[in-house]
């Protein structure tokens, strides 16, 4: 009879330990899922903010490049005009 009682006690302890382990595993899984979702959501929000910043920087950079290009062509036109005048003066001196 004693063996029977101790077997029942052992099975009860094991069942109880397994139930506790199962509950802890479920809680750990729920916590991991919640934290993962939080990290992903935060990452998406931060990425969206950086995309906005990058978009503004890109647009500003393109405007700056366009202004610089216009400036370069204006300078080249002035140099071209100066060279034409210089060539005429040089031809007068040499000829």
PALUM-985678 format. One record per residue: residue number from 0; residue in one letter; x, y, z of N, C-alpha, C in turn. Coordinates in steps of 0.001 Angstrom, whole numbers, padded with zeros to 6 digits, always signed. Example, Ala and Ser with C-alpha at 12.3 -4.5 7.8 and 13.67 -1.06 7.14 Angstrom:
2
+-----+---------+---------+---------+---------+---------+---------+---------+---------+---------+---------+
: num : residuo :    n.xx :    n.yy :    n.zz :   ca.xx :   ca.yy :   ca.zz :    c.xx :    c.yy :    c.zz :
+-----+---------+---------+---------+---------+---------+---------+---------+---------+---------+---------+
:   0 :       A : +013190 : -005690 : +007800 : +012300 : -004500 : +007800 : +013200 : -003300 : +007800 :
:   1 :       S : +012850 : -002250 : +007080 : +013670 : -001060 : +007140 : +012900 : +000030 : +007870 :
+-----+---------+---------+---------+---------+---------+---------+---------+---------+---------+---------+
***
This chain:
95
+-----+---------+---------+---------+---------+---------+---------+---------+---------+---------+---------+
: num : residuo :    n.xx :    n.yy :    n.zz :   ca.xx :   ca.yy :   ca.zz :    c.xx :    c.yy :    c.zz :
+-----+---------+---------+---------+---------+---------+---------+---------+---------+---------+---------+
:   0 :       X : +000810 : -001178 : +000000 : +000000 : +000000 : +000000 : +000865 : +001258 : +000000 :
:   1 :       X : +001969 : +001228 : +000745 : +002839 : +002392 : +000813 : +003427 : +002711 : -000557 :
:   2 :       X : +003790 : +001703 : -001303 : +004342 : +001918 : -002637 : +003322 : +002620 : -003515 :
:   3 :       X : +002081 : +002227 : -003386 : +001009 : +002804 : -004176 : +000840 : +004300 : -003867 :
:   4 :       X : +000871 : +004641 : -002574 : +000724 : +006030 : -002160 : +001910 : +006872 : -002629 :
:   5 :       X : +003113 : +006336 : -002521 : +004282 : +007100 : -002937 : +004303 : +007267 : -004450 :
:   6 :       X : +003814 : +006287 : -005205 : +003729 : +006434 : -006666 : +002741 : +007523 : -007032 :
:   7 :       X : +001611 : +007569 : -006338 : +000605 : +008594 : -006591 : +001155 : +009973 : -006242 :
:   8 :       X : +001895 : +010021 : -005127 : +002500 : +011284 : -004713 : +003521 : +011758 : -005746 :
:   9 :       X : +004332 : +010854 : -006232 : +005345 : +011187 : -007234 : +004691 : +011676 : -008525 :
:  10 :       X : +003629 : +010972 : -008930 : +002927 : +011386 : -010150 : +002285 : +012756 : -009959 :
:  11 :       X : +001793 : +013031 : -008793 : +001192 : +014330 : -008512 : +002221 : +015446 : -008532 :
:  12 :       X : +003380 : +015177 : -007980 : +004452 : +016176 : -007972 : +004929 : +016442 : -009396 :
:  13 :       X : +005091 : +015385 : -010161 : +005550 : +015532 : -011549 : +004514 : +016299 : -012369 :
:  14 :       X : +003251 : +015954 : -012202 : +002187 : +016652 : -012932 : +002150 : +018125 : -012562 :
:  15 :       X : +002313 : +018393 : -011284 : +002307 : +019775 : -010821 : +003496 : +020544 : -011400 :
:  16 :       X : +004666 : +019932 : -011400 : +005858 : +020576 : -011941 : +005712 : +020816 : -013438 :
:  17 :       X : +005131 : +019856 : -014145 : +004936 : +020016 : -015585 : +003930 : +021126 : -015873 :
:  18 :       X : +002888 : +021230 : -015070 : +001890 : +022282 : -015262 : +002515 : +023654 : -015021 :
:  19 :       X : +003339 : +023757 : -013971 : +004016 : +025019 : -013693 : +004983 : +025377 : -014828 :
:  20 :       X : +005705 : +024367 : -015309 : +006639 : +024592 : -016408 : +005898 : +025054 : -017657 :
:  21 :       X : +004759 : +024422 : -017920 : +003955 : +024805 : -019079 : +003476 : +026247 : -018935 :
:  22 :       X : +002992 : +026626 : -017750 : +002531 : +027990 : -017512 : +003671 : +028998 : -017686 :
:  23 :       X : +004846 : +028667 : -017155 : +005997 : +029561 : -017302 : +006413 : +029699 : -018764 :
:  24 :       X : +006378 : +028604 : -019494 : +006734 : +028653 : -020913 : +005740 : +029517 : -021693 :
:  25 :       X : +004464 : +029383 : -021390 : +003448 : +030199 : -022056 : +003636 : +031685 : -021740 :
:  26 :       X : +003908 : +031993 : -020481 : +004129 : +033392 : -020098 : +005382 : +033948 : -020783 :
:  27 :       X : +006435 : +033147 : -020828 : +007668 : +033587 : -021481 : +007422 : +033828 : -022970 :
:  28 :       X : +006658 : +032966 : -023607 : +006342 : +033119 : -025018 : +005523 : +034383 : -025256 :
:  29 :       X : +004529 : +034631 : -024421 : +003709 : +035832 : -024546 : +004552 : +037094 : -024374 :
:  30 :       X : +005441 : +037073 : -023398 : +006320 : +038220 : -023165 : +007243 : +038450 : -024359 :
:  31 :       X : +007808 : +037368 : -024877 : +008699 : +037487 : -026039 : +007945 : +038046 : -027250 :
:  32 :       X : +006741 : +037572 : -027479 : +005946 : +038074 : -028603 : +005616 : +039552 : -028428 :
:  33 :       X : +005237 : +039940 : -027217 : +004898 : +041341 : -026959 : +006113 : +042245 : -027179 :
:  34 :       X : +007270 : +041830 : -026653 : +008480 : +042640 : -026811 : +008918 : +042710 : -028271 :
:  35 :       X : +008790 : +041600 : -028986 : +009150 : +041585 : -030401 : +008264 : +042541 : -031187 :
:  36 :       X : +006984 : +042503 : -030904 : +006048 : +043410 : -031580 : +006388 : +044871 : -031262 :
:  37 :       X : +006741 : +045136 : -030022 : +007111 : +046495 : -029612 : +008366 : +046963 : -030353 :
:  38 :       X : +009349 : +046094 : -030462 : +010596 : +046439 : -031148 : +010340 : +046697 : -032631 :
:  39 :       X : +009547 : +045850 : -033253 : +009251 : +046022 : -034676 : +008490 : +047322 : -034911 :
:  40 :       X : +007498 : +047601 : -034082 : +006718 : +048827 : -034223 : +007598 : +050054 : -034059 :
:  41 :       X : +008440 : +050050 : -033044 : +009347 : +051175 : -032816 : +010313 : +051333 : -033988 :
:  42 :       X : +010827 : +050226 : -034489 : +011749 : +050279 : -035626 : +011077 : +050879 : -036848 :
:  43 :       X : +009838 : +050499 : -037105 : +009111 : +051046 : -038250 : +008878 : +052542 : -038096 :
:  44 :       X : +008553 : +052976 : -036888 : +008326 : +054405 : -036646 : +009614 : +055203 : -036867 :
:  45 :       X : +010713 : +054706 : -036335 : +011997 : +055404 : -036480 : +012443 : +055417 : -037943 :
:  46 :       X : +012218 : +054309 : -038638 : +012567 : +054247 : -040054 : +011772 : +055275 : -040851 :
:  47 :       X : +010495 : +055414 : -040541 : +009657 : +056402 : -041237 : +010184 : +057814 : -040985 :
:  48 :       X : +010588 : +058090 : -039761 : +011139 : +059411 : -039448 : +012423 : +059667 : -040232 :
:  49 :       X : +013297 : +058692 : -040303 : +014551 : +058861 : -041025 : +014318 : +058990 : -042520 :
:  50 :       X : +013287 : +058321 : -043030 : +012967 : +058466 : -044453 : +012543 : +059891 : -044755 :
:  51 :       X : +011802 : +060497 : -043838 : +011393 : +061886 : -044015 : +012612 : +062800 : -044041 :
:  52 :       X : +013526 : +062577 : -043107 : +014752 : +063386 : -043050 : +015576 : +063194 : -044325 :
:  53 :       X : +015718 : +061954 : -044763 : +016498 : +061673 : -045970 : +015846 : +062301 : -047200 :
:  54 :       X : +014526 : +062266 : -047253 : +013816 : +062873 : -048378 : +014071 : +064378 : -048439 :
:  55 :       X : +014003 : +065047 : -047290 : +014278 : +066485 : -047243 : +015720 : +066772 : -047648 :
:  56 :       X : +016642 : +065970 : -047155 : +018062 : +066173 : -047483 : +018299 : +065971 : -048980 :
:  57 :       X : +017664 : +064979 : -049543 : +017830 : +064701 : -050968 : +017276 : +065843 : -051811 :
:  58 :       X : +016088 : +066317 : -051456 : +015497 : +067430 : -052208 : +016361 : +068685 : -052087 :
:  59 :       X : +016839 : +068965 : -050878 : +017722 : +070122 : -050679 : +019016 : +069976 : -051445 :
:  60 :       X : +019561 : +068776 : -051477 : +020796 : +068516 : -052210 : +020616 : +068703 : -053704 :
:  61 :       X : +019462 : +068285 : -054208 : +019206 : +068454 : -055639 : +019050 : +069927 : -056002 :
:  62 :       X : +018399 : +070702 : -055140 : +018260 : +072139 : -055386 : +019636 : +072802 : -055402 :
:  63 :       X : +020472 : +072422 : -054435 : +021822 : +072969 : -054361 : +022630 : +072606 : -055603 :
:  64 :       X : +022524 : +071361 : -056050 : +023257 : +070926 : -057244 : +022789 : +071702 : -058471 :
:  65 :       X : +021484 : +071959 : -058561 : +020960 : +072721 : -059704 : +021495 : +074150 : -059683 :
:  66 :       X : +021545 : +074767 : -058524 : +022073 : +076133 : -058418 : +023558 : +076166 : -058781 :
:  67 :       X : +024307 : +075182 : -058316 : +025729 : +075125 : -058628 : +025952 : +074926 : -060125 :
:  68 :       X : +025124 : +074093 : -060739 : +025243 : +073863 : -062171 : +024951 : +075148 : -062949 :
:  69 :       X : +023915 : +075873 : -062552 : +023609 : +077150 : -063208 : +024759 : +078132 : -063050 :
:  70 :       X : +025337 : +078169 : -061859 : +026456 : +079062 : -061593 : +027651 : +078721 : -062479 :
:  71 :       X : +027942 : +077450 : -062622 : +029074 : +077017 : -063453 : +028856 : +077429 : -064909 :
:  72 :       X : +027629 : +077221 : -065412 : +027367 : +077602 : -066813 : +027434 : +079113 : -067005 :
:  73 :       X : +026977 : +079866 : -066033 : +027092 : +081327 : -066122 : +028555 : +081752 : -066175 :
:  74 :       X : +029371 : +081155 : -065326 : +030803 : +081478 : -065308 : +031453 : +081091 : -066634 :
:  75 :       X : +031100 : +079912 : -067162 : +031672 : +079479 : -068438 : +031281 : +080433 : -069567 :
:  76 :       X : +030063 : +080919 : -069549 : +029643 : +081885 : -070573 : +030436 : +083181 : -070464 :
:  77 :       X : +030689 : +083643 : -069248 : +031483 : +084855 : -069059 : +032913 : +084652 : -069532 :
:  78 :       X : +033493 : +083515 : -069199 : +034858 : +083218 : -069633 : +034914 : +083139 : -071147 :
:  79 :       X : +033904 : +082545 : -071752 : +033843 : +082437 : -073206 : +033831 : +083840 : -073844 :
:  80 :       X : +033008 : +084715 : -073261 : +032965 : +086091 : -073768 : +034295 : +086795 : -073605 :
:  81 :       X : +034932 : +086629 : -072469 : +036243 : +087244 : -072223 : +037285 : +086713 : -073205 :
:  82 :       X : +037233 : +085427 : -073505 : +038189 : +084847 : -074447 : +037985 : +085398 : -075850 :
:  83 :       X : +036739 : +085604 : -076240 : +036470 : +086179 : -077568 : +037048 : +087589 : -077665 :
:  84 :       X : +036820 : +088380 : -076633 : +037357 : +089751 : -076615 : +038885 : +089721 : -076602 :
:  85 :       X : +039447 : +088830 : -075796 : +040904 : +088699 : -075720 : +041491 : +088265 : -077044 :
:  86 :       X : +040829 : +087385 : -077763 : +041318 : +086919 : -079066 : +041314 : +088063 : -080080 :
:  87 :       X : +040244 : +088846 : -080044 : +040177 : +089991 : -080967 : +041313 : +090972 : -080693 :
:  88 :       X : +041537 : +091264 : -079420 : +042615 : +092199 : -079051 : +043972 : +091624 : -079434 :
:  89 :       X : +044164 : +090340 : -079220 : +045428 : +089688 : -079565 : +045654 : +089731 : -081068 :
:  90 :       X : +044608 : +089471 : -081850 : +044731 : +089520 : -083321 : +045098 : +090913 : -083788 :
:  91 :       X : +044555 : +091932 : -083155 : +044897 : +093312 : -083520 : +046352 : +093602 : -083223 :
:  92 :       X : +046844 : +093109 : -082094 : +048243 : +093331 : -081731 : +049192 : +092589 : -082662 :
:  93 :       X : +048877 : +091379 : -082993 : +049767 : +090556 : -083797 : +049643 : +090917 : -085279 :
:  94 :       X : +048490 : +091183 : -085759 : +048292 : +091430 : -087202 : +048761 : +092744 : -087662 :
+-----+---------+---------+---------+---------+---------+---------+---------+---------+---------+---------+
***
